[in-house]
C-alpha cells in the first residue's frame, strides 16, 4: 500500500508514488524485512529515487543544460542530480 499526502503538489505526489513503486520493482525480495545497515538503506533509497526520476524523465533531450533541468524539472535538487548522474553513467 502506498499512502499519498494530499496536501502536496502533484509533482511531489507523483515522485513519492514512483519512488515507492521503485522499491516494489527493485527490492520486492526485501519488503517486510527491517534493514539495519545504513549504507544499504541509503543505497536502496537512492535506487528507488533514481527509478522515479527515470519514469518521470525518460529523456533529458528537452533540456539544454544540467542547470536548466534542475530548475525546470520541478524535482528537488538532490533528486534532479541523481537523474543527471544516471545519464552521465549510461547515456540514458
C-alpha distances in whole Angstrom, upper triangle without the diagonal:
4,6,10,13,15,19,18,20,19,19,17,14,15,16,12,10,13,13,9,10,13,12,10,14,16,15,13,16,15,12,12,16,17,19,22,24,24,25,22,20,21,22,18,17,20,19,16,18,20,18,17,21,22,20,21,24,25,29,31,34,34,34,38,37,34,35,34,31,30,31,30,27,25,23,24,27,26,23,26,28,25,26,29,30,28,30,33,32,32,33,30
4,6,10,12,15,15,16,15,16,14,11,11,12,9,7,10,10,7,8,12,11,10,14,16,15,14,17,16,13,14,17,18,19,22,24,23,24,22,19,20,20,17,15,18,18,14,15,18,16,14,18,19,17,18,21,23,26,28,31,31,31,34,34,31,31,31,28,27,28,27,23,22,20,20,24,23,20,23,25,23,23,26,27,25,28,31,30,30,31,28
4,7,9,12,12,14,14,15,13,10,12,12,9,8,12,12,9,12,14,14,14,17,19,18,18,21,19,16,16,19,19,21,23,25,24,25,23,20,21,22,19,17,20,20,16,16,20,18,16,19,21,19,19,23,25,28,29,32,31,32,35,34,31,32,31,28,26,27,26,23,21,20,20,23,23,20,23,26,24,24,28,28,27,30,32,32,32,33,30
4,6,9,8,11,10,12,9,6,9,10,8,7,11,12,10,12,15,15,16,18,20,20,20,23,22,19,20,22,22,23,25,27,25,26,25,21,22,23,20,17,20,20,16,16,19,18,15,18,20,18,17,21,23,26,27,30,29,29,32,32,29,29,28,25,24,24,23,21,18,17,18,21,21,19,21,24,23,23,26,27,26,28,31,31,31,32,29
4,6,6,9,10,12,9,7,11,12,9,10,14,14,13,16,18,18,19,22,23,23,23,26,24,22,22,24,24,25,27,28,26,27,26,23,23,24,22,19,21,22,19,18,21,20,17,19,22,20,19,22,25,28,28,31,30,30,33,32,29,29,28,26,24,24,23,21,18,17,17,21,21,19,21,24,23,24,27,28,28,30,33,33,33,34,31
4,5,8,9,11,10,8,11,13,11,12,15,16,16,18,20,21,22,24,26,26,26,29,28,25,25,28,27,28,30,31,29,31,30,26,26,28,25,22,24,25,21,20,23,22,19,20,23,21,19,23,26,28,28,31,29,29,33,32,30,29,28,26,24,24,23,21,18,18,18,22,23,21,23,26,25,25,28,30,30,31,34,35,35,35,32
4,7,9,12,10,9,13,14,13,14,17,18,18,20,22,23,24,26,28,28,28,32,30,27,28,30,29,29,31,32,30,31,31,27,26,28,26,23,24,26,22,21,24,24,20,21,24,23,20,23,27,29,29,31,29,29,32,31,29,28,27,25,23,22,22,20,16,17,17,21,22,20,22,25,25,25,28,30,30,31,34,35,35,35,33
4,6,8,6,6,10,11,10,12,15,15,16,18,20,21,22,24,25,26,26,30,28,26,27,29,28,28,29,30,28,29,28,25,24,25,24,20,21,23,19,17,20,20,17,18,21,19,17,20,23,25,25,28,26,25,29,28,25,24,23,21,19,19,18,16,13,13,13,17,18,17,18,22,22,22,24,26,26,28,30,32,32,32,29
4,6,6,6,9,10,11,12,14,15,17,19,20,22,23,24,26,27,28,31,30,27,29,31,30,30,32,32,29,30,30,26,25,26,25,21,22,23,20,18,20,20,16,16,19,18,15,18,21,23,23,25,23,23,26,25,23,22,21,19,17,16,15,14,10,12,13,16,18,16,17,21,21,20,23,25,25,26,29,30,30,30,27
4,5,5,6,9,10,10,12,14,15,16,18,20,21,22,24,25,26,29,28,26,28,30,30,30,32,32,30,30,29,26,25,26,24,21,21,22,19,16,18,18,14,15,17,15,12,15,18,20,21,23,21,21,25,25,23,22,21,18,17,17,15,13,10,11,14,17,19,16,17,20,20,19,22,24,24,25,28,29,28,28,25
4,5,5,6,9,10,11,12,14,15,16,19,20,21,22,23,25,28,27,25,28,29,29,28,30,30,28,28,27,24,23,23,21,18,18,19,16,14,15,15,11,11,14,13,9,12,15,17,17,20,18,18,21,21,19,19,17,15,14,14,12,9,7,8,10,14,15,13,13,17,17,15,18,21,20,21,24,25,25,25,22
4,5,5,6,9,10,10,12,14,15,17,19,20,21,22,23,26,25,23,25,26,26,25,27,27,25,25,24,21,20,21,19,16,16,17,14,12,14,15,11,11,15,14,11,14,17,19,19,22,21,20,24,23,20,20,19,16,15,15,14,11,9,8,9,13,14,11,13,16,16,16,18,21,20,22,24,26,26,26,23
4,5,5,6,9,10,11,12,14,16,17,18,20,21,21,25,24,21,23,25,25,25,27,28,25,26,25,22,21,22,20,17,17,18,15,13,16,15,11,13,16,14,12,15,18,21,21,24,23,23,26,26,23,23,22,19,18,18,17,14,12,11,13,16,17,14,16,19,18,18,21,23,22,23,26,27,27,27,24
4,5,5,6,8,10,10,12,14,15,16,18,19,20,24,23,21,23,25,25,25,28,28,26,26,24,22,21,21,19,16,16,16,13,12,13,12,8,10,12,10,8,12,15,17,18,21,20,20,24,24,22,22,21,17,17,18,16,13,11,11,13,16,16,13,14,18,17,15,19,21,20,21,24,25,24,24,21
4,6,5,6,9,10,10,13,14,15,16,17,19,22,21,20,22,23,23,23,25,25,23,22,21,19,17,18,16,13,13,13,10,8,10,10,6,7,10,9,8,11,14,16,17,20,19,19,23,22,19,20,19,16,15,16,15,11,10,8,10,13,13,10,11,14,13,13,16,18,17,18,21,22,22,22,19
4,6,5,6,9,10,11,13,14,15,16,17,20,19,17,19,21,20,20,22,23,21,21,20,17,16,17,14,12,13,13,10,9,12,11,8,10,13,12,11,15,17,20,20,24,23,23,26,25,22,23,22,19,18,19,18,15,13,11,12,15,14,12,14,17,15,15,19,20,19,21,24,24,24,25,22
4,5,5,6,9,10,11,12,14,15,15,19,18,16,18,20,21,21,24,24,23,23,21,18,18,18,15,13,15,14,10,10,13,11,8,11,13,11,11,15,16,20,21,24,24,24,28,27,24,25,24,21,20,22,20,17,15,14,15,18,18,14,16,19,17,17,20,22,20,22,25,25,24,25,22
4,5,5,6,9,10,10,12,13,14,18,18,16,19,21,21,21,24,24,22,22,20,17,17,17,14,12,13,11,8,8,10,7,5,8,10,8,8,12,13,16,18,21,21,22,25,25,22,23,23,19,19,20,19,15,15,13,14,17,16,13,14,17,15,14,17,19,17,18,22,22,21,21,18
4,5,5,7,9,10,10,12,13,16,15,14,17,18,18,18,20,20,18,18,16,14,13,13,10,8,9,9,5,5,8,7,5,8,10,10,11,13,15,18,19,22,23,23,26,25,22,23,23,19,18,20,20,16,15,12,13,16,14,11,13,15,13,13,17,17,16,18,21,20,20,21,19
4,5,5,7,9,10,10,11,14,13,11,14,15,16,16,19,19,18,19,16,14,14,14,11,9,12,11,7,8,11,10,8,12,13,12,14,17,18,21,23,26,26,26,29,28,25,27,26,23,22,24,23,19,18,16,16,19,17,14,17,19,16,17,20,21,19,21,24,23,23,25,22
4,5,5,6,8,10,10,13,13,12,15,17,18,18,21,22,21,21,18,16,17,16,12,12,13,11,8,10,11,9,8,12,12,10,13,16,16,20,22,25,25,26,29,29,26,27,27,23,23,25,24,20,20,17,18,21,19,16,18,20,17,17,20,21,18,21,24,23,22,23,20
4,5,5,6,8,9,13,12,12,15,16,17,17,20,19,19,18,15,14,14,12,9,9,10,8,5,7,8,6,6,10,10,10,12,14,14,18,20,23,24,24,27,26,24,25,25,22,21,24,23,19,19,16,17,19,17,14,16,17,14,14,18,18,15,18,21,19,19,20,17
4,6,5,5,7,10,9,8,12,13,14,13,17,17,16,16,13,11,12,11,8,8,10,8,5,9,11,9,10,13,14,13,16,18,18,21,23,27,28,28,31,29,26,28,28,25,24,26,26,22,22,19,19,21,18,16,18,19,16,17,20,20,17,20,23,21,21,23,21
4,6,6,5,9,9,8,11,13,15,15,19,19,19,19,16,14,16,15,11,12,14,11,9,12,14,11,12,15,15,14,17,19,19,23,25,28,29,30,33,32,29,31,31,27,26,29,28,24,24,21,22,24,22,19,21,23,19,19,23,22,20,23,25,24,23,25,22
4,6,6,9,11,10,14,16,18,17,21,21,21,20,17,16,17,15,11,13,14,11,9,12,12,9,11,14,13,12,16,18,17,20,23,26,27,28,31,30,28,30,30,26,26,29,27,24,24,21,23,24,22,19,21,22,18,18,21,21,18,20,23,21,20,22,19
4,6,8,9,10,14,14,16,15,18,18,18,17,13,13,14,12,8,11,11,8,7,11,11,9,11,14,13,14,17,18,17,21,23,26,27,28,30,29,27,29,29,25,25,28,28,24,24,21,22,23,20,18,20,20,16,17,20,19,16,19,21,19,18,21,18
4,5,5,7,10,11,12,12,15,15,16,15,11,11,13,11,8,10,12,9,9,12,13,12,14,17,17,17,19,21,21,24,26,29,31,31,33,32,29,31,32,28,27,30,30,26,26,23,23,25,22,19,22,22,18,19,22,21,19,22,24,22,21,24,22
4,5,5,9,10,13,13,17,18,19,18,15,14,16,15,11,13,15,13,12,15,16,14,16,19,19,18,21,23,23,26,28,31,33,33,36,35,32,34,34,31,30,33,32,28,28,25,26,27,25,22,25,25,22,22,26,24,22,25,27,25,24,27,24
4,6,9,9,12,12,16,16,18,18,14,14,17,15,12,15,17,15,14,18,19,17,19,22,22,21,24,26,26,29,31,34,36,36,39,38,34,36,37,33,33,36,35,31,31,28,28,30,27,25,27,27,24,25,28,26,24,27,29,26,26,29,26
4,6,6,8,9,12,13,15,15,11,11,14,13,10,13,15,14,13,17,18,17,18,22,22,22,24,26,26,29,31,34,36,36,38,37,34,35,36,33,32,34,34,31,30,27,27,28,25,23,26,26,23,24,27,25,23,27,29,26,26,29,27
4,6,8,10,13,15,16,17,14,12,15,15,11,13,16,15,13,16,18,17,18,21,22,21,24,26,26,29,31,35,36,36,39,37,34,36,36,33,31,34,34,30,29,26,26,28,25,23,26,27,23,24,28,27,25,28,30,28,28,30,28
4,7,9,13,15,17,18,15,14,17,17,14,15,19,18,16,19,22,20,21,24,25,25,27,29,30,33,35,38,39,39,42,40,37,38,39,35,34,36,36,33,32,29,28,30,27,25,29,29,26,28,31,30,28,31,33,31,31,34,32
4,6,9,12,14,15,13,11,15,16,13,15,18,17,16,20,22,21,22,25,26,26,28,30,31,34,35,39,40,39,42,40,37,38,39,36,34,37,37,33,32,29,28,30,27,25,29,29,26,27,31,29,28,31,33,30,31,34,32
4,6,9,11,13,11,10,13,15,13,14,17,17,17,19,22,21,22,25,27,27,28,31,31,34,35,39,40,39,42,40,36,37,38,35,33,36,36,33,32,28,27,29,25,24,28,28,25,27,30,28,27,31,32,30,31,34,32
4,6,8,10,8,7,10,11,10,12,15,15,15,18,20,20,21,24,25,26,27,29,30,32,33,37,38,37,39,37,34,35,36,33,31,34,35,31,30,27,25,26,23,22,26,25,22,25,28,26,25,29,30,28,29,32,30
4,6,9,8,8,11,12,12,13,16,17,18,20,22,22,24,26,27,28,30,31,32,35,35,39,40,39,41,38,35,35,37,34,32,35,36,33,32,28,26,27,24,24,27,26,24,26,29,27,26,30,31,29,30,33,32
4,6,5,6,9,10,11,12,14,16,17,18,20,21,23,25,26,28,29,30,31,33,33,37,38,37,39,36,32,33,36,33,30,33,35,32,31,27,25,26,22,22,25,24,21,24,27,24,24,28,28,26,28,31,30
4,5,5,6,8,10,10,12,14,15,16,18,20,21,22,24,26,27,28,29,31,31,35,36,34,36,33,29,30,32,30,27,30,32,29,28,24,22,22,19,19,22,21,19,22,24,22,22,26,26,24,26,29,28
4,5,5,6,9,10,11,12,14,15,16,18,20,21,22,25,26,27,27,29,29,33,34,32,34,31,27,29,31,28,26,29,31,28,27,24,22,21,18,18,21,19,17,20,22,19,19,23,23,21,23,26,26
4,5,5,6,9,10,10,12,14,15,16,18,20,21,23,24,25,26,28,28,32,33,32,34,32,28,29,31,28,27,30,31,28,27,24,22,22,19,18,21,20,17,20,22,19,19,23,23,21,22,25,25
4,5,5,6,9,10,11,12,14,15,17,18,20,21,23,24,25,27,28,31,32,31,33,31,27,28,30,27,25,28,29,26,25,21,20,20,17,16,20,19,16,19,21,19,19,23,23,22,23,26,25
4,6,5,6,9,10,10,12,14,15,16,18,20,21,22,23,25,25,29,30,28,30,28,24,25,27,24,22,25,26,23,23,19,17,17,13,13,17,16,13,16,18,16,16,20,21,19,21,24,23
4,5,5,6,9,10,10,12,14,15,16,19,20,21,21,23,23,27,28,27,29,27,23,25,27,23,22,25,26,23,23,19,18,18,14,14,16,15,12,15,17,14,14,18,18,16,18,21,20
4,5,5,6,9,10,10,12,14,15,17,19,20,20,23,23,27,28,28,30,28,24,26,27,24,22,26,26,23,22,19,18,19,15,14,17,16,13,15,18,16,15,19,20,18,19,22,20
4,5,5,6,9,10,11,12,14,16,17,18,19,21,22,26,27,26,28,26,22,23,25,21,20,23,23,20,19,16,15,16,12,11,14,14,11,14,17,15,15,18,20,18,19,22,20
4,6,5,6,9,10,11,12,14,15,16,17,19,19,23,24,23,25,23,19,20,22,19,17,20,21,18,18,14,13,14,10,9,12,11,8,10,13,11,11,15,16,15,16,18,17
4,5,5,6,9,10,11,13,14,15,15,18,18,22,24,23,25,23,20,22,23,20,19,22,22,19,19,16,16,16,13,11,13,13,9,10,13,12,10,14,16,14,14,17,15
4,5,5,6,9,10,11,13,14,15,18,19,22,23,23,26,24,21,23,23,20,19,22,21,18,18,14,15,16,13,11,13,14,11,11,15,14,13,16,18,17,17,19,17
4,5,5,6,9,10,11,12,13,16,16,20,21,20,23,21,18,19,20,16,15,18,18,14,14,11,11,12,10,7,10,11,8,9,12,12,11,14,16,16,16,18,16
4,5,5,6,9,10,10,11,13,14,17,19,18,20,19,16,18,18,15,14,18,17,14,15,12,12,13,11,7,9,9,6,6,10,9,8,10,13,12,13,14,12
4,6,5,6,9,10,10,13,15,18,19,19,22,21,18,21,21,17,17,20,19,15,16,13,15,16,14,11,12,13,10,9,12,12,10,12,15,14,14,15,12
4,5,5,6,8,10,13,14,18,18,18,21,21,18,19,19,15,15,18,17,13,13,11,12,14,13,9,11,13,10,9,13,14,12,14,17,17,16,17,14
4,5,5,6,8,10,11,14,15,15,18,17,14,16,16,12,12,14,13,10,11,8,11,12,11,7,7,10,8,6,9,11,10,11,14,15,14,14,12
4,5,5,5,8,10,13,14,15,18,17,15,18,17,13,14,17,16,12,14,12,14,15,14,11,10,12,10,7,10,11,9,9,13,13,12,12,9
4,6,6,9,12,14,15,16,20,20,18,20,19,15,16,18,16,13,14,13,16,17,17,13,13,15,13,10,13,15,13,13,17,17,15,15,12
4,6,9,10,13,13,14,18,18,16,17,16,12,13,15,13,9,11,10,13,15,15,12,11,14,13,10,13,15,13,14,17,18,17,16,13
4,5,7,10,10,11,14,14,13,15,14,10,12,14,12,8,11,10,14,14,15,12,10,12,12,8,10,13,11,11,14,16,14,13,10
4,7,9,11,12,15,16,15,17,16,13,15,17,15,12,15,14,17,17,17,14,13,14,13,9,11,13,11,10,14,14,12,11,7
4,5,8,9,12,13,12,15,14,11,14,16,14,12,15,15,18,17,18,15,13,14,14,10,10,13,11,9,12,14,12,9,7
4,6,6,8,9,9,12,10,8,11,13,11,10,14,13,16,15,16,14,11,12,13,9,8,12,11,8,11,13,12,10,8
4,5,7,10,11,13,11,10,13,15,13,12,16,17,19,18,20,18,14,16,16,13,12,15,14,11,13,16,14,11,10
4,7,9,11,12,10,9,12,13,10,10,14,15,18,18,20,18,14,16,17,14,13,17,16,13,16,19,17,14,13
4,6,7,9,6,6,9,10,9,9,13,14,16,15,17,16,12,14,16,13,11,15,15,12,14,18,17,14,13
4,7,9,7,8,11,12,11,12,16,17,19,17,19,18,14,15,17,15,12,16,17,14,14,18,18,15,15
4,5,5,6,9,10,11,12,15,15,17,14,16,16,12,12,15,13,10,13,15,12,13,16,17,15,15
4,5,5,6,9,10,10,13,13,13,11,12,12,9,8,11,10,7,10,12,10,11,14,15,14,14
4,5,5,6,9,10,12,12,12,10,12,13,10,10,13,12,10,13,15,14,14,18,19,17,18
4,5,5,6,8,11,12,13,11,14,14,10,12,15,13,11,15,17,15,16,19,20,18,17
4,5,5,5,9,9,11,10,12,11,7,9,12,10,9,12,14,12,14,17,17,15,15
4,6,6,7,7,8,6,9,9,6,7,10,10,9,12,14,13,15,18,19,17,17
4,6,7,8,9,8,12,12,9,11,14,13,13,16,18,17,18,21,22,21,20
4,6,8,11,11,14,13,10,13,15,13,13,17,18,17,19,22,22,20,19
4,5,9,9,12,10,7,11,12,10,11,15,15,15,17,20,20,18,16
4,7,9,11,10,8,12,14,12,14,17,18,18,20,22,23,22,19
4,6,8,6,6,9,10,10,12,14,15,16,18,20,20,20,18
4,6,5,6,9,10,11,12,14,16,17,19,20,22,22,20
4,5,5,6,9,10,10,12,14,15,16,18,20,20,19
4,5,5,6,9,10,11,13,14,15,17,19,19,18
4,5,5,7,9,10,11,13,14,16,17,17,16
4,5,5,6,9,10,11,13,15,16,15,14
4,5,5,6,9,10,10,12,14,14,14
4,5,5,6,9,10,11,12,13,12
4,5,5,6,9,10,11,11,9
4,5,5,6,9,10,10,9
4,5,5,6,9,10,10
4,5,5,6,8,7
4,5,5,5,5
4,6,6,8
4,6,8
4,5
4
